[in-house]
Amino acid sequence: MQIHDLVGIGFGPSNIALAIALDEQRQSGRRLDALFIERQSSFAWHPGMLLDQTHMQISFIKDLATLRNPTSRFSFLNYLHEKQRLADFINLKTFYPSRHEFNDYLAWAAAQFDDRCAYGEDVVDVLPEYSGETVVALRVRSRDASGHLRERRARHLVVSPGGSANIPDVFKPLLSDARVFHSSRYRDAIGQFPQARRVAVLGAGQSAAEIFLDLQGRSPDLEVDLLMRARAIRPSDDSPFVNEIFNAEFVDDVYAASEAERNSMLREFWHTNYACPDLALIQDIYKVLYEQKVHGSTRLRLKRRHQVLAATAADDGIHLRLTDLQTGHSTAERYDAVVLATGYERSLHRQLLAPLAPWLGDCSVDRNYRVRSPSNFRPSIFLQGACENTHGLSDTLLSVTAVRTGEICDALIEAQRKPWPQPAQVC
């Protein structure tokens, strides 16, 4: 069986950026044989939230390559040039393209590596291969849509599976009910309920705000409740000095800090990334609610300081028991559908790497995102998008993606320079 220098799990923006960095290293004569495995049947970037009128919250300059290599042919500007829209985009006078356009940019970049990505395969686990007492290679096992199991060997691994839907405990018993769904599936899932008259959206972040506005514009008869524990929808702080925490250089400061200092930083700047829609989006919601008052309507409600205590499914809908955190008073509400805009969790890498736990421990990483391991474990395993606690709030964002993949690429090439024993057995 062929052994790849590198196998990447997932082919979203992070691993596309890594493929680009490796490709540009290849042009300078430093070659690594890389293969990526992606569970989706084709490239798609948050397809459930590709809504009309939504835009990026991050500058197009923080694309897949520019901050690492401003001359890269994979920059967003070169994408516009090849699509013959560069002058027209300039006329928009914005740093923030639509989400549809940025998705098209990512798909354009991904398509240039179709020969290096196996789509439609879900990685199930990663097993060690030995030479004596030393682990010298990895066996990556994946399953395709027909249930067929594939195995591939790798000297190194980059794990970038993205986030998985965070489902509040109260809703977990209802996950098999199509009327309750996470925001990551919103666009397709809401289409299954054209006759819905009452919908609840749970959350106070960008996705919750975008979905609330999308729902209010679907039908003049649709009643929508935005349920949130906070007292107000808070805007993201994108002022210049605060935005410095998303600079690639700031990763050094975060990583060098003590655990207590890092935790303090994460708490201080939490609202730059979580539960913080754009100010313009908040203003649009406020305007919609104000105009509703003018017309004497109550079909749209912002239910602040409310928490869901219980959720049950019945023939007539999803019944929620809510408590007002301000007064302690409880109420019952019935909805035709409930959208959980409750964010994401980043734990899938631990499940995939569970067979390697004797060597990897708690999956702690060094500055170059490499999982720490003992000397008798030769493969380098890198994590992308799972190092927020050690590398800062930018870790799950596009902000440092281009620079991070350059650092990982350099570390991979350095690891390849060491003599490599041949595996003798498989565990």
C-alpha positions as CSV (number, residue, x, y, z in Angstrom):
1,M,0.0,0.0,0.0
2,Q,1.3,3.4,-0.9
3,I,2.4,5.6,2.0
4,H,1.7,9.3,1.8
5,D,3.9,11.9,3.3
6,L,0.7,13.5,4.6
7,V,-3.0,12.7,5.0
8,G,-5.3,15.6,5.8
9,I,-8.7,14.9,7.5
10,G,-11.2,17.4,6.2
11,F,-11.0,19.7,3.2
12,G,-12.5,22.9,4.4
13,P,-10.7,26.3,4.3
14,S,-7.9,25.3,6.7
15,N,-6.8,22.3,4.7
16,I,-7.4,24.0,1.4
17,A,-5.0,26.7,2.6
18,L,-2.5,24.0,3.6
19,A,-2.8,22.4,0.1
20,I,-2.0,25.8,-1.3
21,A,1.1,26.2,1.0
22,L,2.3,22.8,0.1
23,D,1.8,23.5,-3.6
24,E,3.8,26.7,-3.4
25,Q,6.6,24.8,-1.6
26,R,6.5,22.2,-4.4
27,Q,7.1,24.9,-6.9
28,S,10.3,25.7,-5.0
29,G,11.4,22.1,-5.2
30,R,10.3,20.9,-1.7
31,R,7.8,18.2,-2.4
32,L,5.4,16.4,-0.1
33,D,2.9,13.8,-1.3
34,A,-0.4,14.9,0.4
35,L,-3.9,13.5,0.2
36,F,-7.0,14.9,1.8
37,I,-10.1,13.1,2.8
38,E,-13.5,15.0,3.0
39,R,-16.8,13.6,4.2
40,Q,-18.9,15.8,2.0
41,S,-19.5,14.6,-1.6
42,S,-18.2,17.9,-2.9
43,F,-16.8,21.2,-1.5
44,A,-19.3,23.2,0.5
45,W,-18.7,25.8,3.1
46,H,-21.5,26.2,5.7
47,P,-24.1,25.6,3.0
48,G,-26.9,25.7,5.5
49,M,-26.2,29.4,6.2
50,L,-25.6,30.6,2.6
51,L,-28.5,33.1,2.9
52,D,-29.2,36.1,0.6
53,Q,-27.8,39.4,1.8
54,T,-25.3,37.8,4.2
55,H,-21.7,38.9,4.1
56,M,-18.3,38.1,5.6
57,Q,-17.4,39.4,9.0
58,I,-13.7,39.3,8.0
59,S,-11.7,41.2,5.4
60,F,-11.1,39.5,2.1
61,I,-7.4,40.1,2.6
62,K,-7.5,37.4,5.2
63,D,-8.1,34.8,2.5
64,L,-6.4,31.4,2.0
65,A,-3.0,32.8,1.1
66,T,-2.4,36.5,1.1
67,L,-1.1,37.0,4.7
68,R,1.5,34.2,4.1
69,N,2.3,35.1,0.5
70,P,0.8,38.3,-1.0
71,T,1.9,37.2,-4.5
72,S,0.0,33.9,-4.4
73,R,-2.2,33.0,-7.4
74,F,-4.7,31.7,-4.8
75,S,-5.5,35.1,-3.4
76,F,-9.1,36.5,-3.4
77,L,-7.9,39.3,-5.7
78,N,-6.6,36.8,-8.2
79,Y,-9.9,34.9,-8.0
80,L,-11.7,38.1,-8.9
81,H,-9.3,38.7,-11.7
82,E,-9.8,35.3,-13.2
83,K,-13.6,35.7,-12.8
84,Q,-13.3,39.1,-14.6
85,R,-15.0,40.9,-11.6
86,L,-12.0,42.7,-10.1
87,A,-12.9,46.2,-11.2
88,D,-16.6,45.7,-10.3
89,F,-15.6,44.5,-6.8
90,I,-13.5,47.6,-6.4
91,N,-16.5,49.7,-7.2
92,L,-18.4,48.1,-4.3
93,K,-15.9,49.9,-1.9
94,T,-16.0,47.1,0.7
95,F,-13.6,44.7,2.4
96,Y,-16.4,42.3,3.1
97,P,-17.7,40.2,0.2
98,S,-21.0,38.4,0.3
99,R,-20.9,34.9,1.8
100,H,-22.1,33.5,-1.5
101,E,-19.1,35.1,-3.3
102,F,-16.6,33.9,-0.6
103,N,-18.0,30.4,-0.8
104,D,-17.4,30.6,-4.6
105,Y,-13.8,31.7,-4.0
106,L,-13.2,28.7,-1.7
107,A,-14.8,26.3,-4.1
108,W,-12.6,27.8,-6.9
109,A,-9.5,27.2,-4.8
110,A,-10.6,23.7,-3.7
111,A,-11.3,22.6,-7.3
112,Q,-7.6,23.1,-8.2
113,F,-6.8,20.2,-5.9
114,D,-9.5,17.7,-6.9
115,D,-6.8,15.2,-7.7
116,R,-5.6,15.4,-4.2
117,C,-8.9,15.1,-2.3
118,A,-11.1,12.0,-1.8
119,Y,-14.6,13.3,-1.4
120,G,-17.5,11.4,0.1
121,E,-15.5,9.5,2.7
122,D,-15.9,9.8,6.5
123,V,-12.7,9.0,8.5
124,V,-13.6,6.6,11.3
125,D,-10.3,6.1,13.1
126,V,-6.5,6.3,12.8
127,L,-4.3,3.3,13.8
128,P,-0.5,3.0,14.5
129,E,2.0,1.1,12.5
130,Y,5.2,-0.1,14.2
131,S,8.9,-0.7,13.6
132,G,9.9,-2.6,16.8
133,E,8.6,-0.5,19.7
134,T,8.4,2.7,17.6
135,V,5.3,4.0,15.9
136,V,6.6,5.0,12.4
137,A,3.4,5.4,10.3
138,L,-0.4,5.8,10.6
139,R,-3.2,3.9,9.0
140,V,-6.2,6.2,8.2
141,R,-9.4,4.3,7.8
142,S,-12.4,5.9,6.1
143,R,-15.9,4.7,4.9
144,D,-17.6,5.9,1.8
145,A,-21.3,6.4,1.2
146,S,-21.8,2.8,0.2
147,G,-20.3,1.6,3.4
148,H,-17.0,0.4,1.8
149,L,-14.0,0.8,4.1
150,R,-10.8,2.3,2.7
151,E,-7.3,2.4,4.3
152,R,-4.5,4.7,3.6
153,R,-1.0,5.0,5.1
154,A,0.6,8.2,6.2
155,R,3.8,9.4,7.7
156,H,2.1,12.6,9.0
157,L,-1.4,13.7,9.7
158,V,-3.3,17.0,9.8
159,V,-6.6,17.0,11.4
160,S,-9.0,19.7,10.4
161,P,-12.6,18.3,10.8
162,G,-14.3,21.7,11.6
163,G,-16.8,22.2,14.3
164,S,-19.7,19.9,15.1
165,A,-23.1,21.3,16.1
166,N,-23.5,22.2,19.8
167,I,-26.8,20.9,20.9
168,P,-28.2,21.9,24.3
169,D,-28.9,18.9,26.6
170,V,-32.6,19.8,26.7
171,F,-32.9,19.3,23.0
172,K,-30.8,16.1,22.6
173,P,-33.8,13.8,23.0
174,L,-35.5,15.5,20.0
175,L,-32.6,15.3,17.5
176,S,-34.5,12.7,15.5
177,D,-37.4,15.1,15.1
178,A,-37.1,17.1,11.8
179,R,-38.8,20.1,13.5
180,V,-35.8,20.7,15.7
181,F,-32.5,21.4,13.8
182,H,-29.2,23.2,14.2
183,S,-28.5,26.4,12.3
184,S,-25.8,24.6,10.2
185,R,-28.8,22.9,8.4
186,Y,-31.1,25.9,8.4
187,R,-31.5,26.7,4.7
188,D,-32.6,23.2,3.7
189,A,-34.3,22.2,6.9
190,I,-36.6,25.2,7.0
191,G,-37.7,24.5,3.5
192,Q,-39.4,21.3,4.8
193,F,-41.9,23.4,6.7
194,P,-43.5,25.8,4.2
195,Q,-46.7,25.8,6.2
196,A,-45.0,26.7,9.5
197,R,-46.7,29.6,11.3
198,R,-44.6,29.7,14.6
199,V,-40.8,29.3,14.7
200,A,-38.4,29.8,17.6
201,V,-34.7,30.7,17.1
202,L,-32.5,30.0,20.0
203,G,-29.3,32.1,20.3
204,A,-27.9,35.6,20.3
205,G,-25.0,35.4,17.8
206,Q,-24.5,36.2,14.1
207,S,-26.3,33.1,12.9
208,A,-29.3,33.6,15.2
209,A,-29.6,37.2,14.0
210,E,-29.4,36.3,10.3
211,I,-31.9,33.5,10.7
212,F,-34.3,35.8,12.6
213,L,-34.2,38.4,9.8
214,D,-34.5,35.7,7.1
215,L,-37.6,34.2,8.7
216,Q,-39.3,37.5,9.2
217,G,-39.1,38.2,5.5
218,R,-40.4,34.8,4.4
219,S,-44.1,35.4,5.1
220,P,-46.1,38.2,6.6
221,D,-48.0,35.6,8.6
222,L,-45.0,33.9,10.1
223,E,-44.5,34.4,13.9
224,V,-40.9,34.3,15.0
225,D,-39.5,34.3,18.6
226,L,-35.8,35.0,19.2
227,L,-35.0,33.3,22.5
228,M,-31.9,34.5,24.3
229,R,-30.5,34.4,27.9
230,A,-28.8,37.8,27.5
231,R,-30.4,41.1,28.2
232,A,-29.4,42.5,24.8
233,I,-27.9,41.5,21.5
234,R,-24.3,42.8,21.8
235,P,-22.4,43.8,18.7
236,S,-19.0,42.4,17.8
237,D,-16.1,44.7,18.7
238,D,-14.1,45.2,15.5
239,S,-12.2,48.3,16.6
240,P,-8.5,48.5,15.5
241,F,-6.8,47.8,18.9
242,V,-9.1,45.0,19.8
243,N,-8.8,43.5,16.3
244,E,-5.0,43.1,17.0
245,I,-5.9,39.9,18.9
246,F,-6.6,38.3,15.5
247,N,-3.2,39.2,14.1
248,A,-1.0,36.2,13.5
249,E,1.8,37.7,15.7
250,F,-0.6,37.8,18.7
251,V,-0.6,33.9,18.6
252,D,3.0,34.1,20.1
253,D,1.8,36.3,23.0
254,V,-1.1,33.9,23.7
255,Y,0.9,30.7,23.5
256,A,3.7,32.2,25.7
257,A,1.3,33.3,28.4
258,S,0.5,31.2,31.5
259,E,-2.7,29.2,31.6
260,A,-4.2,31.7,33.9
261,E,-3.3,34.6,31.6
262,R,-4.6,32.8,28.5
263,N,-7.9,32.1,30.3
264,S,-8.1,35.8,31.2
265,M,-7.6,36.8,27.6
266,L,-10.2,34.4,26.3
267,R,-12.7,35.8,28.9
268,E,-11.9,39.4,28.1
269,F,-12.2,39.1,24.4
270,W,-14.9,36.4,24.2
271,H,-17.5,38.8,22.7
272,T,-15.2,39.6,19.7
273,N,-16.1,36.1,18.3
274,Y,-19.1,34.6,20.2
275,A,-22.6,35.9,20.6
276,C,-21.8,39.1,18.8
277,P,-23.6,39.9,15.5
278,D,-22.5,42.8,13.3
279,L,-23.8,46.2,14.5
280,A,-25.5,46.7,11.1
281,L,-27.4,43.5,11.5
282,I,-28.5,44.4,15.1
283,Q,-29.7,47.8,13.8
284,D,-31.7,46.0,11.1
285,I,-33.4,43.8,13.7
286,Y,-34.2,46.9,15.9
287,K,-35.7,48.7,12.9
288,V,-37.9,45.7,12.0
289,L,-39.1,45.5,15.6
290,Y,-39.7,49.2,15.8
291,E,-41.7,49.3,12.5
292,Q,-43.8,46.4,13.9
293,K,-44.7,48.6,16.9
294,V,-45.7,51.4,14.5
295,H,-48.1,49.0,12.8
296,G,-49.3,47.5,16.0
297,S,-48.1,44.0,15.2
298,T,-46.6,41.4,17.5
299,R,-45.6,38.6,15.2
300,L,-41.9,39.1,15.9
301,R,-40.7,38.9,19.5
302,L,-37.4,39.3,21.1
303,K,-37.6,37.2,24.3
304,R,-34.7,38.4,26.4
305,R,-33.5,36.7,29.6
306,H,-35.3,33.5,28.7
307,Q,-34.0,30.0,29.1
308,V,-35.5,26.7,27.8
309,L,-36.2,24.4,30.8
310,A,-37.9,21.6,28.9
311,A,-38.7,20.6,25.3
312,T,-41.2,18.0,24.2
313,A,-42.5,16.9,20.8
314,A,-46.2,16.4,20.0
315,D,-48.4,16.0,17.0
316,D,-49.2,19.7,17.0
317,G,-45.6,20.9,17.3
318,I,-42.7,21.4,19.6
319,H,-43.6,22.5,23.1
320,L,-41.1,24.5,25.2
321,R,-41.2,25.5,28.8
322,L,-39.5,28.8,29.3
323,T,-38.4,30.6,32.4
324,D,-37.9,34.3,32.6
325,L,-34.5,34.7,34.3
326,Q,-35.4,38.2,35.5
327,T,-38.7,37.3,37.2
328,G,-38.5,33.5,37.6
329,H,-41.9,33.2,35.9
330,S,-42.4,30.2,33.7
331,T,-44.4,30.0,30.5
332,A,-45.3,27.4,27.9
333,E,-44.9,28.0,24.1
334,R,-45.7,25.9,21.1
335,Y,-43.8,26.1,17.8
336,D,-43.9,24.5,14.4
337,A,-40.1,24.4,14.2
338,V,-37.2,25.3,16.5
339,V,-33.8,26.5,15.1
340,L,-30.8,26.0,17.4
341,A,-28.3,28.7,16.6
342,T,-26.2,27.5,19.5
343,G,-22.7,27.4,18.0
344,Y,-20.2,24.6,17.6
345,E,-18.0,22.4,19.7
346,R,-14.5,21.2,18.7
347,S,-14.0,17.7,20.0
348,L,-14.1,15.5,16.9
349,H,-10.3,15.3,16.7
350,R,-10.2,13.5,20.1
351,Q,-12.7,10.8,18.8
352,L,-10.6,10.3,15.6
353,L,-7.4,10.0,17.5
354,A,-8.7,7.9,20.4
355,P,-6.7,4.8,19.3
356,L,-3.5,6.8,19.6
357,A,-4.3,8.1,23.1
358,P,-1.5,6.0,24.8
359,W,1.0,8.3,22.8
360,L,-1.0,11.5,22.5
361,G,-2.5,11.9,25.9
362,D,-4.8,14.9,26.1
363,C,-3.8,16.1,22.6
364,S,-1.9,19.2,23.9
365,V,0.1,20.9,21.1
366,D,3.3,22.9,20.7
367,R,3.6,26.3,19.1
368,N,3.4,24.9,15.6
369,Y,0.1,23.1,16.3
370,R,1.8,19.7,16.5
371,V,0.4,17.3,19.1
372,R,3.0,16.4,21.7
373,S,4.1,12.8,21.7
374,P,7.0,10.7,23.0
375,S,10.2,9.9,21.1
376,N,8.9,6.4,20.1
377,F,6.1,8.1,18.2
378,R,7.5,9.3,14.9
379,P,4.5,10.7,12.9
380,S,3.7,14.4,13.4
381,I,0.0,15.1,14.0
382,F,-1.2,18.7,13.6
383,L,-4.5,20.2,14.6
384,Q,-6.2,23.0,12.7
385,G,-9.1,24.8,14.4
386,A,-8.9,22.9,17.7
387,C,-6.3,25.0,19.6
388,E,-8.2,28.0,20.9
389,N,-7.2,27.4,24.5
390,T,-3.5,27.6,23.7
391,H,-3.4,29.8,20.5
392,G,-6.2,32.3,21.0
393,L,-9.6,33.2,19.7
394,S,-8.3,33.5,16.1
395,D,-7.7,29.7,15.9
396,T,-11.1,28.8,14.6
397,L,-11.3,31.8,12.2
398,L,-9.8,32.7,8.8
399,S,-7.7,35.4,10.5
400,V,-4.6,33.2,10.9
401,T,-5.3,30.4,8.5
402,A,-2.9,31.4,5.8
403,V,0.0,32.0,8.2
404,R,-0.8,28.9,10.3
405,T,-0.6,26.6,7.3
406,G,2.7,28.1,6.4
407,E,4.0,27.2,9.9
408,I,2.6,23.7,9.7
409,C,4.1,23.3,6.2
410,D,7.6,24.3,7.4
411,A,7.3,21.9,10.4
412,L,6.3,19.1,8.0
413,I,9.2,19.6,5.7
414,E,11.6,19.7,8.7
415,A,10.1,16.4,10.0
416,Q,10.6,14.8,6.6
417,R,14.3,15.4,6.7
418,K,14.8,12.8,9.4
419,P,15.6,9.2,8.4
420,W,12.4,7.1,8.3
421,P,12.3,3.5,9.4
422,Q,9.9,1.1,7.6
423,P,6.9,-0.1,9.5
424,A,6.9,-3.8,10.4
425,Q,3.5,-4.4,11.9
426,V,0.0,-2.9,12.3
427,C,-1.9,-2.6,15.6
